[in-house]
Amino acid sequence: MIINDIMEKNGILSSNHDSHIDWFVQGCLKPQASASCIAISRSPFTIGRRNTNDCTLGSQKVSGQHAQLLVVGDKIFVRDLNSTNGTFVNGNRIMVDTPLAAGDYLQFADMEFQLGRNQEQRIDQTIEFDEPETGWQISKMNQVVQEQQFRMVFQPIVTAAGESLYGVEALLRCHIAGFESPIMMFEIASRLGLEERLSEAARFKAAMAIAPHHPAKRLFLNTHPNEHLGEKLIGSLSHLRSLIGDWKIVIEIHEAAVPDLATIREFQAQLRYLDIEIAYDDFGAGQSRLRELTEVPPNIVKFDRSIVDGLATASTQHRTMVQSLVNVCHESNIITLAEGIDNGDDSEVCREMGFQLFQGFYFGRPAPLEMTPDSTIQ
């Protein structure tokens, strides 16, 4: 559960190390910060913007002294201190002292926390409410990860020769307010220590969606840069491989996920055993990764749109650089894929350079499978 993941990643932050303290809150102490886990070390336990509080929150929407947590025996209550923007429990504004239970969401204006009781207890409670405040990230991420309130869309990848379907890349989308951008959603997940769980959930949902469809092609699945290329990921991919029938998995690896050549070499060997292909993603966006290309060549290299977009009108120097990288790949029998092709002129230049696969709006936007033309996937 989310509360346990935050505690595992961040530990317990408290000036009081009394092992008998039962109650904790988890959340971000200021906007854009990583999640912390704070022990309720006294009663009353004050929360607000001033640094004289037991828990200081760095948001201008939080009152100087906003609320109190009161521990009475084995019970805990929250009291609003006439705050300007309100104290909420599970999305409902409170006016009187309100009893709490482990797993409840506490919202102080735009700052949100989840209540827990000791490290061993599991929080299996799911709380539902209609329209979380924009800044209430923990409850919204709970909806996304635990309840899988997201959907997968698929963008076609076509061959340069004939523009026939080679495969599709699975991409995550979400309708929850504030999470419409996948980049922002993963940034928030990273702050809460949940990026690996979100990435794994997205891959699973994509595999389940694609499995019944035909003809079977290649399913390109993403990994998060923070995912370790080890046994946990291999086990997850092995499970997916058993679910998708005749579809072939291509796992995309970001350069930030590769700590050393030995790790990627072992990872590739295990993927080969599972009949899973590997693609180096966003090639050209960061480091060149030339050593990886030559010493641990992948099946596919995806050239980032930052070096592909506008190739038709690019300088001679830029086109020469791209051509040389394509040649390096071909010398190692690596399939080259040009990402971000949005017009016919760029596609023609990429075809002349020897790119073998294309991806971009010119060939199809990300869409649910039911919106994919019958001539590709049914």
N, C-alpha and C positions, 0 to 999 in steps of 0.2 A: 504494500500500500504506500501511498505517497508519503505519509508521515514517517514511516519507517525508513524509506529511502533517504529522506532529508537527514534524519538522525544518523544513519549509517555513514553518509558522506561527510557530514559536518561535525559530528560529535555533539557533546553537550557544552554549552557556553554558560558559565555561571561563576560568580565570585564565592558562592557557598557550595562546598563539596560534600554536604551532608547526604549520605547514601539513602536517608529515609525520605528525601524529597520525592513526592509522587508525581506532581503535575508539571507539564512542560508546554510551551507553545513553540511552534515552528513557523517561520516566515521570514520575509525580508525586512530589515530594520530601516531601510530607505529605498526609494525607487531605484531600479537597475542594479541593486546589490544582490549578491548570492544569498541563499536562504541560510538562516541560523537556527539553532535550537537552544532555547533559553529556559532554565529551570525557574519555576515559581518558588522563590527562596524565602518568601515571607508573606504574611497576610496582615493588612491589605497589601497588595502588590500593585503599584501605580504605573500607569502607562500614559505617555503623552509626549509632546514635542520638547518640553524643557529637559535639560540634562540632569535635573534633580530627581527625575522619576526613576523608578526601578528599571523600567524599560523605556528607552528614549527612541522615538520614531522620527525619522528625518523627512517628514512631509509637511508642507505648509497647510495642508487641509486638516491636519490633526491638531486638536486644541492643546494648549500648554499642559494642562492636566486633563486628560481626556476620559479615562476610565480606570476602574479598579477591578482586580480579581481578588475575591475573598474566599479563603479556605476555611470551612467549618466542619471539623471532624473529617470524614471521608468524602465530603461534598465540596463542590466549588461553584461559586456564583460570579457573575459579572455585573458591575454597576456603572452606569453612565454618569459622568460628573458634569452634567449640563453642557456637554460638548456642542460646538457649533454645527458640525456635520454628522453627528450621530454615531452611536455604537450599534452594531448589528450582530445577531446570532443566526447563522445559516440564512443570511439575506433579509432577515426581518428586524426592523429597528426596534430597540427595546426602550421602555419608559420606566421600568421598575427592575429591582434586582432579579436576575434571571438565572436559574440553575443550568449548569452545563454538564455535558457528558463527553467522554473521550471520543474524538472524531469530529466534534462540532467545529464549524468555521466561525471565527471571530473576526469581525470587520470593524476597524476603527477609522472612520472616514474612508479614504481610499487605500488603506493598508490592511492586509489580510493575514491571518494566522490560523493554524489548525491546532487544536488542543489534544494533548496526549497524556497518558498516565503510565509512567515508568517505561524503561526500554524494552521490557519483555512483552508487554501487552500488544496484541495486534489490533488494529483499528479496521474492522470489517464493515463499518457502517457507511452507507451511501446517503448523503444528504442532497435533496433536490430543491431548487428554487428557480424562479422564472428568469429573472434578468440580473445577473451579477453586475456589480459596479465595475466600471472599466478596469480599475486597478486591482480587483480581487483575483489574483493570478492562481492561487493554490486551488480554489474550488473549480475554476475553469480548466486547469490542467487535469484535475481529477476527472472532469467530464470527458476530456479528450483521451487520456490514457486508459483509465479504468473502464469507462463506459464506451470507449471507441467511438466518440462522437466526432468522427472525421470521415472523409471519403477519399477514395483513390481515383485519380484520373490517369489516363494513359496517352502518351505521345508517341506517334509512329516514328520508327527509324527505318529508312528505306535504302535500297542499294543505289549506288551511283549509276550503275549500268542497268537501265530499265526501270528504275524507281519502283521496284517491287518491294513488298513488305519484308523486312528482315527481322523486326522485333518491335517491342514497345517498351518505353521506360515508364515505370510507375511513379507517380508524383502525388504527394499528400496535399489535401485541401481541407479547410475547416470553415464552418459558417459562424462559429461562436465569436461574438464581438471582441475585437482586439487580437484575434488569432487568424484573421483572414490571410495575412502574409505568412507563408511557411517559414521564411527567414526569421521573422519576429517570434513565431511560435517555438522554433527550436532554440532561439536565444533565451526565451523564458524557461523552457525546459532545462536548458543547461544551468541556469541560475538556481533551479530547484533540484539539480542533480538527476534529472529524469530523461536526459537526451537519449540514452541508450534504450530505455524502455519504450520511448516514443518511436524511435527508429525501428526497433524490433516489431512493435505493434503494426507499424505501417507496412513492413515487408510481409507480415502474416496476412494482413487484410488484402494486400495486392495478390498474393498467391491464391487465396481462397476465391477471389473474384475472377481470376484469369483461368483457373483450372478447367472449368466446364467448356471453355470456348475453343474453337478450332478455326482454321488449321493451326496446329501448335507451332509457334515460332520461338523467339528468344524473349525472355522477360528480364529487363534490366532493373535491378534493385539497388537502392542506395544504402550506404552505410554512413554513420556520423563520424566526423574526424576524431571524436573522443572514444569511439569504440575500439577496444583492444582486439587485435587480430589474433585471438587465442581460442581456447577450447569452448568458451561460452558462445562465441559467434559461430564457430564451426558446428556446434551442436544445434544451434538454431537453424542454420542453413541446411543441415542434414535433414532436419524435420520438414522444412519447406520442400526440399527435393522430393520427399515421399508423398507430398500433397498435390503436386502440380501435373502429374501425369507425363505427357509427352513434351510439355514445354521445357525449354532449356534455360537455366538460370545464368545470367551474367551479373556478377556482383561488382558494383562500382566502388573503387577505393580512392579516397581523397589523399593527397600527398601528406597532409598533416597526420594521418593515421599510421604512417610508416616510420617507426622509430629507427630501424636499421635494416640492412639487406638480409640478415639472417632471419629476421622475423617474417618479412614478406616472402622469402624463399620457402620457409616452412609452411606458411599460410597457403601459398600457391600449390604446394605439393598435396596438402590435404584437400584443397578444392578440386584438384585434378582427380583424386581418388573418388570424389563424389560426383564427378562429371559436371562440375560447375566451372564456368569460364570467369575470367577476371578482366576488368577494364580499369585502366588508370584514368580517373576523372579530372576534368578541368586542367588538362595539360596546357601549359603556357601561361596560366593565370598567376602562378607563383614561381617556385623554383623550377628549373628546367627538367629535373628528374632524369637526366640523360644516363646517369650511372645505373639507375633502376632499369631503364629501358634496355640497356645492353647486357646487364648481368642477370636480371630477373625479368625477362620480357613478358608482358601480359599478352592475352589474346587480342585485346583491343585497346587502342588509345583514343580517348575522346578529346579532341582539340577544343579548347574553351572558346566561347563565342567572342571573347575579347580580342582574339587574334584572327578570327574568321570573319566576323561581321565587317562588311565594307571592303572585302578583298578586291572586288572588281575595280575599285577606285583607289586602292592603297598604293603607297610608294613602291618603287622598284626594290628598295632595300627590304621593306617589310615582306613583300611577296617572295623575295629570295630567301629570307629567313624561314618563312613557313615551308617553302619548297624543300629546303635542306632538312627540316625536321621530318617532313613526310618521307623523304628518302631514307633517313636513318631508321625509321620504323619499318619500311619495306625491306631493308637489308636484313632485319631481324625477323621477317615474316610476321609482322604485327599488322593487324587490320587497322586502318585509319578511319576515324569518324569525325566529320565536321559538324560541330554544334552551332546553333543559332543562325541558321540560314533562313533569311526572311525574304529573299528575292531571287529571281531567276538569274540575274547577272552574277551574283556571288556563287550560285550553284554551278554555273558554267565554268568559272575560274577554278573552283574546287575540283571539278571533274577533270579539268585539264592538268591540274597538279597531281592527280592520282589518288585523291581521296576515294575510298571505297564505299563509305556509308554517309548518309546525310540525316540530319535532324534539325528541325526548325519550323517556324510558323508557315513557311512556304510549302511545306509538305504535310502539315497538319498540326493543329493546336491540341494541347492536352484536353481530353474529354472522357466522360464515362464510357464504358464499353458499349452501352446500348446506343451511343451516338456515333460509334465508329462505323464507317461505311461497310456494307455487307461484303464488298469485294476484298476486304482485308481480314476482319475478325468477325465471326458470327457466334 
